[in-house]
Amino acid sequence: MRIFDPHIHMTSRTTDDYEAMHAAGVRAVVEPSFWLGQPRTSPASFFDYFDSLLGWEPFRAAQYGIAHHCTLALNPKEANDPRCTPVLDALPRYLVKDPVVAVGEIGYDSMTPAEDTALAAQLQLAVDHGLPALVHTPTATRRRASGAPSTSCVNPICPPITSSWTISMRQR
């Protein structure tokens, strides 16, 4: 059986994991860009990370017969640091790369106006590039996120949050 893992963070894994995944039948993965555990404080650190997801990780995965795809974004947590907002202007040059299959992870961490701005900008990038958006809502804010929609979600590119979305978020 061939297996596709749609959400995995291999950056923090060893090649032993790729080997075990291949033995289990995994043949393709999608690695969303995410917060690495320590805040990045400059766009250059994002660009190094994106380059790794676009080059190094696909190379590592290919050594074990696994196709590595990724999603790229300014994540919600780091969207609150104004030093990182230039990442939004640079994202288009990365979104056209072959391994990129979506814009993400985007969404909310602390439900701030800066996160609203980053979410709206990245939803527009997804539309402009014909890519889906991978939206992340952390456990700590799910209750708040399932209430009234953010102001950024009342525009043509992001329809208002529906009751089915609210229900599905409450069930998780």
N, C-alpha and C positions, 0 to 999 in steps of 0.2 A: 504494500500500500504506500502511495506517495502522500506525504503530509506537507501542508503549507501552514506556517505559523504567522499569523497576521499582526502580532504585537510582541516583540521580544527585544531585549536590550543586551546585545552581544558585546558592546563596547566594554562592559565590565566582566565579560566571561573569558575563559581560556579556550584555546583550540581543542582541548580535550572535549569541551562541550559540543563543538562543531562535529567532532568525530562521533560522539555518542548520538547526537541528533541524526546524523546521516544513517547510522546503524539502525535507528528507530524508524527510518523512513522519511525524515524531513528532507525536502528537496528545495524549498524556497522559504524565505523569511522576509518580513517587513520590520525594520527597526525605526521606531519613531525617535526623532530628536527629543531630548528631555533634559530636565535639570539634573546635573551630574552630582549633586550633593553639596557642592560649594558654589556660591554665586560667581558667575563670570562677570567681570567688571569692565570689559572692553569688547568692542566688536571683533577684534582680532582673535580673541579666544573662541568666539563662535565660529569664525571662518576656519580656524584650525580644526575644530570639531566637525564642521560640515565636510571639510576636505577628507577627514578620516572616514566619515560615513559614505562618502562617494568613491573613495579609492581603496583605503586600507581594508575596511571591513568586507567589501565585495571580494577582494583578493584573498583574504583569510578564508572566507566561506567557500570560495571556488576550489580551494585546496581539498575540500571535503565533499565536493559535488553538490554544493548548496548555492542557489541563486540568492543574493542579498540585495534587497530593495530598501529604500528608506523614505521617511517623511522629514521635512525640514521646516523649522519655524523659530521664531523668538518665543520661548515658552512663557506662560503667564507669570510665573514667579519672578523671572528676570525682566519682564516687561515693566516692572515697577522701578527699575533703575534707569534714570534718564541717560546714563552713559551708554546703555545698550540699545537705545532706540534706532541708531543708524543701521542696525542689523536689518530693519524693515526695508530700508532703501536698497540694500545689497541682495536681499532674498531673490529677486527676479533672475539674477544671473545664475543662481544655483538651481532654481526650480525647473530649468530647461534641461538639466542633466538626465541621462537615461535612467539611473537607478531611482530617481525620485518619482514616487507614485501618489503623493498627497502633500498638502500643507498641514503640518502638525508636529507636535501636539500643541494645539491652541485651546484657549478657553479661559478659565479663571483659577486663581489661587486664593486671593483675598478679596475679590469682588471690588476692585478699585477702578477709578476713572482711567488710569493708565492701562489697565487690563482691557477696559472697554475699547480704548483707542487701538491697542494692538490687535485685539480680536477682529474689529471691523476692518482694519487695514489688511489683515491676513486672509479674511474671508474674501475681500476684493481681489487679492492676489490669486486665490484659488479659482475664482471665477475667470479672471484674466488669463490664467494659464490652463484652463480646462481641467483642473485637478479637484479631486474631493478634498474635504477638510477633515482632519482627525481631531475631534474635540475632546478635551480632557477636563473632567470636573473632579477634583480631589474629594475624598471622603469628608474632610473637615468642612467643606462648604456646600455639600450636596443639598442640605436642607434649605439653605438660603438660595441656592441656584435653582431649586425647583419651584420657587415662588414667582414673583413678578419678573418679567424679562428685563434684562439690562437695557439701557438706552441704546446701546449699539445694535441690539437685535430688533430694533424697530426701524428698519430701512429695507430698501428693495433687495439687497443681496442676502439678507438674513431674515427669513420670515419670523414673525413672533413665535415665541415658545408655545407649543400647543399643549392641551391637557394630556395627550398621549405621551408626550415627552416628559411631562411632569410626573405622570404615573410611572413610567418606566424608570425614571431616576429614583423615585421613592422606593421602588421594589428592590433596588440594588443594595 
